[in-house]
Amino acid sequence: MAKPDPALLDPARYPFSCRMEPRFGDLDVNMHINNVAMAGMLEDARLRLFRAAGGLQHLAGLSTMVASIAIEYLGETHYPEAVTVHGAVERIGRTSQQILQVVTQDGNPVVFARTVIVMVGPNGPAPLTDDYLENARQWMLAA
């Protein structure tokens, strides 16, 4: 994947954010936060966004499945400075949604991710509910 559009790296466009503290165990041999640890932070932040958007309330009984994820590492992340993960819903489909995330450290974008999440019920992909769709709109990427 090519570098993301610079407009997608503006944290002001993202209605959700959470601060995360890296752990010493998240470091690689170069003393940077390793890629696996960063992927875990992105996963945790996506769940926090999903909860904020009413996912647990409006999609009870359904599960989520990551259908696609692309992570672009734009810069080095260092310990012990916290990172902020900004998130937004980019698109909503019938059974899926596309989430964008940009991670900043000391105000600089260091990671960009785009994830497609599918809702799954007992018989496979399940539609997003009207209540969830209504609530999730406030978490869309700002123009």
N, C-alpha and C positions, 0 to 999 in steps of 0.2 A: 504494500500500500504506500502511495506517495505521501509526503508530508501533508498534514491536514491544512485546510484553508485557514489562514491566520485569523479570520473572523471567528472561527470555532474555538480559538484559544482564549477568548475574552471571558473571564469569569463572571462578568456582569450579566452575561446572557443566560446564565444558569441559575434557576430559581432555588436549587437545593445545594447545600454544602455541608460538609462535616470535616472536622479536624481529627487527624489521626497521629498518634505518637509512634514512631518506629521503635522497634526493640533491637537490642544489640544482636540478637539471634537472626535478625532480618538482613544482616550485612553479608556481602560477598568478600572475597579475599582482598579486593581493592578498597574495602571499607565504604562501599556504596550500598544502598538498599538494593537487594538482589531482585531480579525480575519475577521470581516466584512469589516473593513477599509482596511485591507491588501488585501482582495479579490478585492476591488475597485481599489486599486493601481495597482494590476496585470492586471485588465481589461483595465485601462487607458493606461498602458504600452504596452499591446497587440495591442491596436488601434494605438499607435504611431509607433510600428513596422510595422503594416499593411500599414500605410501611407508611411513609409520609403521604403517599398518593392514595392510601386507602386499600392497598392490596389485600391485607389480611382481613379487613372488614368486608370488602365488597366481592372478594374472590374466594371466600371460604370453601374448603373442600377441593380446591384446585391446587396444582403444583406448578412450578416454573421449570423451564428447561432452556438452557442456553443453546440456541441453534447456530449462532455465529458470534465470534468475538475477534476483534482486531485491536491490538495494543501497539501504539507507537511510542517508543522511548525517545524523548526529545532532548533530554539532558540528564545529568547525574543527580542523584538524590543522596543526601548525606545524613548521617546520624550525628547528633540526636535531634536535629531540628524537625519539628512537626511538618506534616504535609496537610494540605486542604484538598479534599476531593469534591469537585463541583459536578453536579449531575443535572440532566434534563432529559425529558422525553422528546425525541426528535420526530418520530412517526408512530402512529397507532393504526394497527390493522384490525382485522376481525378477530384473530386469535393471538396476535403478537404485537409487540411494541419494540421500537428501536431506541436504545438509551445511549446518550453521549455523556462522556465524562472527561474532564480535564483536571489533572492534578497539578497543584502549584506548591512550590516550596520557596519561602522568602519572596513571594509575589511573582515568581517566574514559572511559566508552564514547563513541566518536566515529563509529563505523560499525557497522551490522548488515547481514548478508547471509544470504540463503537461496538455495541452489543445488541444482538437480536434475541429477545426472550419470548418464548412461546408458552402459552398457558396450556396445561395438560390436565385432563380429567380421566376418569376410569376407562374411557373408550378412545383416548387419543387427544388430539388438539381440541381445545374448548374455547368458545367465544368469550371475549371480555364482556363483562356485564355493563349495562347502561349506567348503573350507579358508579362503577369504577371509571368508565369513560368520562362521565361528567366531572368527577373529582380529579382525574389525572390531567385534565386540560390545563389546570393552573400550574402544572409542573413541566409544561412544554418549553422548549428552547425559545428564548426571546428573540425577536427580529432585530 
